[in-house]
Amino acid sequence: MEDWEPGARAEIAALVTAYNAHGDRGRFDDLLALFAEDATMDIGDGTTYTGRDHIAEIFTDTRDSVLDGDGPRFLQHHTTPVHVAFEDADHAVGEAYFTVFSDAGVDHWGRYRDAYVRVDGTWRFASRRVRTDGRTPRGWADKRLGGGA
């Protein structure tokens, strides 16, 4: 293990944690700042979102669906520790699992597959791939993803 790796692992773990903390609290400007300017995000809807402005659409749509009165009162993401593999001192990849709770209980769960890059000394998401592995029937995600009314 290189001398810089423990610190880099801690910074990447904080990055992954901050993503859900900011998202769950509606702090989307802070969340988007976690991405490199040219980052990509794939949430499995057939679109690859490129750049912060395009990625912002994901969170605006989610926020609006929660606030429309038919959605849950809150969403809360719980993420496992991230497994990180370094390509070099400025590039890494990682994976983590997530479970999302709402006011009705467990809503959906899945995996993150990330690429990280150091930009001006700070770790950022270069890409994030989100895959939902399961969802509670008739829950918020199930309704959004076409599983029920």
C-alpha positions as CSV (number, residue, x, y, z in Angstrom):
1,M,0.0,0.0,0.0
2,E,1.3,3.4,-0.9
3,D,1.6,6.1,1.8
4,W,-1.2,8.2,0.2
5,E,-3.8,5.4,-0.1
6,P,-5.3,5.5,3.5
7,G,-6.0,9.2,3.2
8,A,-7.4,8.8,-0.3
9,R,-9.7,5.9,0.9
10,A,-11.0,8.1,3.7
11,E,-11.7,11.0,1.3
12,I,-13.5,8.8,-1.2
13,A,-15.6,7.3,1.6
14,A,-16.5,10.8,2.7
15,L,-17.4,11.6,-1.0
16,V,-19.8,8.7,-1.2
17,T,-21.4,9.6,2.2
18,A,-21.8,13.2,1.2
19,Y,-23.6,12.3,-2.0
20,N,-26.5,10.8,-0.1
21,A,-26.4,13.2,2.8
22,H,-26.8,16.2,0.5
23,G,-29.3,14.5,-1.7
24,D,-31.6,13.4,1.1
25,R,-31.6,16.9,2.5
26,G,-32.2,18.6,-0.8
27,R,-28.8,20.3,-1.0
28,F,-28.4,19.7,-4.7
29,D,-25.8,22.5,-5.3
30,D,-23.6,20.8,-2.7
31,L,-24.3,17.4,-4.2
32,L,-23.5,18.5,-7.8
33,A,-20.2,20.0,-6.6
34,L,-19.1,16.4,-5.7
35,F,-18.9,15.7,-9.5
36,A,-16.2,16.6,-11.9
37,E,-17.4,19.2,-14.4
38,D,-17.5,16.5,-17.2
39,A,-18.7,13.7,-15.1
40,T,-21.3,11.2,-16.3
41,M,-24.2,9.5,-14.5
42,D,-26.2,6.4,-15.6
43,I,-29.3,5.6,-13.5
44,G,-30.5,2.8,-15.8
45,D,-33.2,4.9,-17.6
46,G,-31.4,4.7,-21.0
47,T,-29.8,8.1,-20.7
48,T,-26.2,8.9,-19.9
49,Y,-26.3,12.3,-18.1
50,T,-23.1,14.2,-19.0
51,G,-21.9,17.3,-17.0
52,R,-23.2,18.8,-13.8
53,D,-26.1,20.6,-15.5
54,H,-27.4,17.4,-17.1
55,I,-26.9,15.4,-13.9
56,A,-28.9,18.0,-12.0
57,E,-32.0,16.9,-14.0
58,I,-32.0,13.6,-12.2
59,F,-32.3,15.3,-8.8
60,T,-34.8,17.9,-9.9
61,D,-37.1,15.2,-11.2
62,T,-36.8,13.1,-8.0
63,R,-37.4,16.2,-5.8
64,D,-40.5,17.1,-7.7
65,S,-41.9,13.5,-7.5
66,V,-41.4,13.5,-3.7
67,L,-42.9,17.0,-3.3
68,D,-45.9,16.4,-5.5
69,G,-48.0,15.1,-2.6
70,D,-48.2,11.5,-3.8
71,G,-44.7,10.6,-2.8
72,P,-43.1,9.8,0.5
73,R,-42.5,12.5,3.1
74,F,-38.8,11.7,3.0
75,L,-36.2,9.4,1.4
76,Q,-33.2,8.3,3.4
77,H,-30.2,6.5,1.8
78,H,-28.0,4.1,3.7
79,T,-24.8,3.1,2.0
80,T,-22.4,0.3,2.8
81,P,-18.7,1.0,3.0
82,V,-17.2,1.5,-0.4
83,H,-14.8,-1.0,-1.9
84,V,-12.1,1.1,-3.7
85,A,-9.4,0.1,-6.2
86,F,-6.8,2.6,-7.2
87,E,-5.5,3.0,-10.7
88,D,-3.0,5.6,-9.6
89,A,-2.8,8.5,-7.1
90,D,-5.5,10.5,-9.0
91,H,-7.9,7.8,-10.4
92,A,-9.9,5.0,-8.7
93,V,-13.0,2.9,-9.0
94,G,-15.4,1.8,-6.3
95,E,-18.5,-0.1,-5.5
96,A,-21.1,0.2,-2.7
97,Y,-24.6,-1.1,-2.0
98,F,-27.4,1.1,-0.9
99,T,-30.8,0.8,0.8
100,V,-33.4,3.6,0.6
101,F,-36.0,4.1,3.3
102,S,-39.0,6.3,3.2
103,D,-41.7,7.1,5.8
104,A,-43.3,3.7,4.8
105,G,-40.2,1.6,5.4
106,V,-37.7,0.0,3.0
107,D,-38.4,1.4,-0.5
108,H,-35.7,0.1,-2.8
109,W,-32.1,-1.1,-2.9
110,G,-29.2,-1.5,-5.3
111,R,-25.6,-0.8,-6.2
112,Y,-23.3,2.1,-7.1
113,R,-20.4,1.6,-9.5
114,D,-18.2,4.7,-9.5
115,A,-15.1,6.1,-11.0
116,Y,-13.3,8.8,-9.0
117,V,-10.8,11.5,-10.1
118,R,-8.8,13.9,-8.1
119,V,-9.5,17.5,-9.3
120,D,-7.3,20.2,-7.8
121,G,-6.4,17.9,-4.9
122,T,-10.0,16.9,-4.1
123,W,-11.7,13.6,-5.0
124,R,-14.8,13.9,-7.3
125,F,-17.1,11.5,-9.1
126,A,-15.9,11.0,-12.7
127,S,-18.8,8.7,-13.2
128,R,-21.6,7.1,-11.2
129,R,-23.7,4.1,-12.3
130,V,-26.7,3.4,-10.2
131,R,-28.6,0.1,-10.5
132,T,-31.7,-0.7,-8.5
133,D,-31.7,-4.4,-7.6
134,G,-35.1,-4.5,-5.9
135,R,-38.0,-2.4,-4.7
136,T,-41.0,-2.8,-2.4
137,P,-44.2,-3.5,-4.3
138,R,-46.4,-0.3,-4.6
139,G,-43.6,1.8,-2.9
140,W,-42.4,5.1,-4.3
141,A,-39.7,3.6,-6.5
142,D,-42.0,0.9,-7.8
143,K,-44.5,3.5,-8.9
144,R,-41.8,5.6,-10.5
145,L,-40.2,2.7,-12.3
146,G,-43.5,1.3,-13.6
147,G,-44.2,-1.5,-11.1
148,G,-47.6,-0.4,-9.9
149,A,-50.2,2.3,-9.5
